C-alpha cells in the first residue's frame, strides 16, 4: 500500500522527533563515558584530547573512596542475601498456605514498606537501631534495607510462585520426598528466575542508596560509595568534575557487570513458562 504524502511527512517528523529526544538523552551519557579520560572534562568537550588515565590514578589513591566501594559491596551483598532468602521462604509459605486473608496481609505489608526506607521513617528507624546498639555498623544498614525491601520482594515472588502448579511438589511428595526436599529439589529450581529478579532489584536499590547509610553510619571507614562520592566536592560545594566522573564510572561498574552477567546467564527470561 502506497503512503500518502501527509502520512509520509508524519513518519519523517516522528522519526526526527524520536532522534532528537534520543540525542538529548544520549549526549550526557556519552559525555559521562568519555569525561574520566579527559584531563579537563569541560562540558563542551566530549572526546578527550589528549586521552589520559590520570583521573583514575588519583581516584585509586583516595583510600577513603576506594574503601567506600568495598563497604557498598558488603552492604549490598549482605542485604541481597537476606532479602533473597527471607523473601523466597516467606513468599513460598504465603503461596502454598491456606491462611485466611493472606492476600490482604501482603498488600498491607507492601503499603507500609513504601515508607520504611524513606525519610518519613528515618527518625523511628534511627531510634530502634540506636536502642539495639547497632549504630555505626554494616549490620544496621543491612537490616534496615532488608526491612524496607522484603515486603515488595515477597509480593514479587509470591505472584511468581502462584503461577507454579502445586502438583509439582505433590508429585514429588507422593514419590517419597519430604516437604523440604520438594521445595529445594522441585520448586526452588523453577522459581530461580524470579529470585534473580529480586536479587538484581535489591542490589540496585541498596547500591545506590544514600540516606540510610548517611544517617546510620558515623565512621568514615564504614561509609559506602554513595556517600563517599561527595568527597570529590570542594568545601564550597563545587565538584571536581574530572575526579567525580572517574569515580562515578567506577561506581557504576558493579551494576553494569551484574546486568551483563544476568543477561548472559538468563537472557532476561524472568518467567517460569509453566502452565497448569
C-alpha positions as CSV (number, residue, x, y, z in Angstrom):
1,X,0.0,0.0,0.0
2,X,1.4,3.4,-1.0
3,X,1.8,6.0,1.6
4,X,0.2,9.4,1.0
5,X,2.3,12.5,1.4
6,X,0.8,13.5,4.8
7,X,1.4,10.0,6.2
8,X,5.0,10.0,4.8
9,X,5.6,13.5,6.2
10,X,4.2,12.4,9.6
11,X,6.6,9.4,9.7
12,X,9.5,11.7,8.9
13,X,8.5,14.2,11.6
14,X,8.1,11.4,14.1
15,X,11.5,9.8,13.3
16,X,13.1,13.2,13.5
17,X,11.5,13.9,16.9
18,X,12.5,10.5,18.2
19,X,16.1,11.0,17.0
20,X,16.2,14.5,18.7
21,X,14.9,13.1,22.0
22,X,17.3,10.2,21.8
23,X,20.2,12.6,21.2
24,X,19.1,14.7,24.2
25,X,19.3,11.6,26.4
26,X,22.4,10.1,24.7
27,X,24.7,13.2,24.8
28,X,25.0,13.3,28.7
29,X,25.7,9.5,28.7
30,X,28.4,9.9,26.0
31,X,30.0,12.8,28.0
32,X,29.9,10.6,31.2
33,X,31.7,7.8,29.4
34,X,34.5,9.9,28.0
35,X,34.9,12.6,30.7
36,X,37.0,10.4,33.0
37,X,39.6,10.1,30.3
38,X,39.8,13.8,29.7
39,X,42.3,16.0,31.6
40,X,39.8,18.9,31.7
41,X,36.3,17.3,31.2
42,X,34.7,20.5,30.0
43,X,31.0,20.4,29.3
44,X,31.5,21.4,25.7
45,X,34.2,18.7,25.1
46,X,33.0,15.2,24.5
47,X,36.0,13.4,23.0
48,X,39.2,13.6,25.2
49,X,42.1,15.4,23.7
50,X,44.5,14.1,24.8
51,X,43.4,10.8,26.4
52,X,44.6,10.3,30.0
53,X,44.3,7.9,32.9
54,X,45.5,10.4,35.5
55,X,42.0,10.9,36.9
56,X,41.7,7.2,37.7
57,X,45.1,7.1,39.2
58,X,44.1,10.0,41.5
59,X,40.9,8.2,42.5
60,X,42.7,5.0,43.2
61,X,45.0,6.9,45.6
62,X,42.0,8.1,47.6
63,X,41.8,5.5,50.3
64,X,38.5,6.7,51.6
65,X,36.8,6.5,48.2
66,X,38.2,3.0,47.5
67,X,37.3,1.7,50.9
68,X,33.8,3.0,50.3
69,X,33.4,0.8,47.3
70,X,34.2,-2.2,49.4
71,X,31.7,-1.1,52.0
72,X,29.0,-0.7,49.4
73,X,29.7,-4.2,48.2
74,X,29.5,-5.6,51.8
75,X,26.2,-3.8,52.4
76,X,24.7,-4.7,49.1
77,X,25.6,-8.4,49.2
78,X,24.5,-8.7,52.8
79,X,21.2,-7.1,52.0
80,X,20.6,-9.1,48.9
81,X,21.3,-12.4,50.6
82,X,19.0,-11.6,53.5
83,X,16.2,-10.3,51.3
84,X,16.5,-13.1,48.7
85,X,16.5,-15.9,51.3
86,X,13.8,-14.4,53.5
87,X,11.5,-13.4,50.6
88,X,11.8,-16.8,48.9
89,X,10.8,-18.7,52.1
90,X,8.1,-16.2,53.1
91,X,6.6,-16.0,49.6
92,X,6.6,-19.8,49.2
93,X,4.8,-20.1,52.5
94,X,2.2,-17.5,51.6
95,X,1.6,-19.0,48.2
96,X,1.2,-22.6,49.4
97,X,-0.6,-22.0,52.7
98,X,-4.3,-21.6,53.2
99,X,-4.1,-18.7,55.7
100,X,-7.3,-16.5,55.6
101,X,-6.6,-13.0,54.4
102,X,-3.0,-13.7,53.3
103,X,-3.5,-11.5,50.2
104,X,-4.6,-8.6,52.4
105,X,-1.6,-9.1,54.7
106,X,0.8,-9.0,51.7
107,X,-0.8,-5.8,50.4
108,X,-0.7,-4.1,53.8
109,X,3.0,-5.0,54.2
110,X,3.7,-3.6,50.7
111,X,1.8,-0.4,51.6
112,X,3.7,0.2,54.8
113,X,7.1,-0.8,53.3
114,X,6.8,2.1,50.9
115,X,7.8,4.5,53.8
116,X,10.1,2.2,55.8
117,X,13.2,3.2,53.8
118,X,12.1,6.8,53.2
119,X,12.8,9.9,55.0
120,X,9.5,9.8,56.9
121,X,10.6,6.7,58.8
122,X,14.2,7.6,59.5
123,X,13.6,9.0,63.0
124,X,11.9,5.8,64.4
125,X,14.4,3.7,62.5
126,X,17.3,5.6,64.0
127,X,15.8,5.2,67.5
128,X,15.3,1.5,67.1
129,X,18.8,0.9,65.7
130,X,20.2,3.0,68.4
131,X,18.3,1.1,71.1
132,X,19.7,-2.2,69.6
133,X,23.3,-0.8,69.8
134,X,23.9,-1.2,66.1
135,X,24.6,2.4,65.2
136,X,27.7,2.7,63.0
137,X,27.7,-0.8,61.8
138,X,27.2,-2.6,58.5
139,X,24.6,-4.8,60.2
140,X,22.4,-1.8,60.9
141,X,22.3,-0.8,57.2
142,X,21.7,-4.3,56.0
143,X,18.8,-4.9,58.4
144,X,17.2,-1.6,57.6
145,X,17.4,-2.2,53.9
146,X,16.0,-5.8,54.4
147,X,13.1,-4.4,56.4
148,X,12.2,-1.9,53.6
149,X,12.7,-4.2,50.6
150,X,11.4,-7.5,52.0
151,X,7.6,-6.9,51.6
152,X,8.0,-5.9,47.9
153,X,10.3,-8.8,47.3
154,X,7.7,-11.1,48.9
155,X,5.0,-9.6,46.7
156,X,7.0,-10.2,43.5
157,X,8.0,-13.8,44.4
158,X,4.5,-14.7,45.6
159,X,2.9,-13.8,42.3
160,X,5.6,-15.8,40.6
161,X,5.2,-18.9,42.8
162,X,1.4,-18.7,42.4
163,X,1.9,-19.5,38.7
164,X,3.6,-22.8,39.5
165,X,1.1,-25.7,39.9
166,X,1.1,-27.4,43.3
167,X,1.1,-30.7,41.5
168,X,4.8,-30.4,41.1
169,X,5.6,-30.6,44.8
170,X,2.7,-33.1,45.4
171,X,4.1,-35.5,42.8
172,X,7.5,-35.3,44.5
173,X,6.0,-36.0,47.9
174,X,4.0,-38.9,46.5
175,X,7.3,-40.3,45.4
176,X,8.6,-40.2,48.9
177,X,10.2,-36.7,49.1
178,X,9.7,-34.6,52.3
179,X,8.2,-31.1,52.0
180,X,11.6,-29.6,52.5
181,X,13.0,-31.8,49.7
182,X,10.1,-30.9,47.5
183,X,10.9,-27.2,48.0
184,X,14.6,-27.4,47.4
185,X,14.7,-30.0,44.7
186,X,11.5,-29.2,42.8
187,X,10.2,-25.7,43.5
188,X,13.4,-23.8,44.0
189,X,14.9,-24.6,40.6
190,X,11.7,-23.4,38.9
191,X,11.4,-20.2,40.8
192,X,15.1,-19.3,40.4
193,X,14.5,-16.7,37.6
194,X,12.1,-14.9,40.0
195,X,14.7,-14.9,42.7
196,X,17.2,-13.4,40.2
197,X,14.7,-10.6,39.6
198,X,14.5,-9.8,43.3
199,X,18.3,-10.1,43.7
200,X,19.0,-7.6,40.9
201,X,16.3,-5.2,42.1
202,X,17.5,-5.3,45.7
203,X,21.2,-4.9,44.7
204,X,20.5,-1.8,42.6
205,X,18.4,-0.3,45.4
206,X,21.0,-0.9,48.1
207,X,24.0,0.0,45.9
208,X,22.6,3.4,45.0
209,X,21.0,4.4,48.4
210,X,22.4,7.5,50.2
211,X,20.1,8.4,53.0
212,X,20.1,5.3,55.2
213,X,23.9,4.8,55.4
214,X,24.4,8.5,55.8
215,X,22.2,8.6,58.9
216,X,23.1,5.3,60.5
217,X,26.9,5.3,60.0
218,X,29.4,7.6,61.7
219,X,32.8,6.3,60.8
220,X,34.4,7.2,57.5
221,X,35.8,3.6,57.2
222,X,32.2,2.3,57.0
223,X,30.7,4.8,54.6
224,X,29.5,3.4,51.2
225,X,30.4,4.9,47.8
226,X,27.1,6.7,47.6
227,X,28.2,8.9,50.5
228,X,32.0,8.9,49.7
229,X,31.3,10.4,46.2
230,X,30.7,13.7,47.9
231,X,34.4,13.7,48.9
232,X,35.1,14.9,45.3
233,X,33.3,18.2,46.1
234,X,35.1,21.2,47.5
235,X,34.1,22.8,50.8
236,X,32.2,25.4,48.7
237,X,30.2,22.6,47.1
238,X,31.9,22.8,43.7
239,X,32.6,19.3,42.2
240,X,36.0,18.3,40.8
241,X,34.4,17.2,37.6
242,X,37.3,15.1,36.3
243,X,37.6,13.0,39.5
244,X,33.9,12.9,40.1
245,X,33.4,11.5,36.5
246,X,36.1,8.9,37.0
247,X,34.7,7.7,40.4
248,X,31.2,7.7,39.0
249,X,32.2,5.4,36.2
250,X,33.9,3.0,38.6
251,X,30.9,3.2,40.9
252,X,28.6,2.2,38.1
253,X,30.6,-0.8,37.0
254,X,29.3,-3.4,39.5
255,X,25.7,-2.7,38.4
256,X,26.7,-3.0,34.8
257,X,28.6,-6.2,35.4
258,X,25.6,-7.7,37.3
259,X,23.3,-6.7,34.4
260,X,25.6,-8.3,31.8
261,X,26.0,-11.4,33.9
262,X,22.3,-11.9,34.4
263,X,21.7,-11.1,30.7
264,X,24.2,-13.8,29.7
265,X,23.1,-16.3,32.2
266,X,19.3,-15.9,32.0
267,X,18.8,-13.8,28.9
268,X,16.3,-11.8,31.0
269,X,13.8,-14.6,30.6
270,X,12.4,-13.9,34.0
271,X,9.5,-16.2,33.8
272,X,8.8,-19.8,34.6
273,X,7.0,-20.8,31.5
274,X,4.8,-23.2,33.4
275,X,1.1,-23.9,32.7
276,X,-1.2,-25.9,34.8
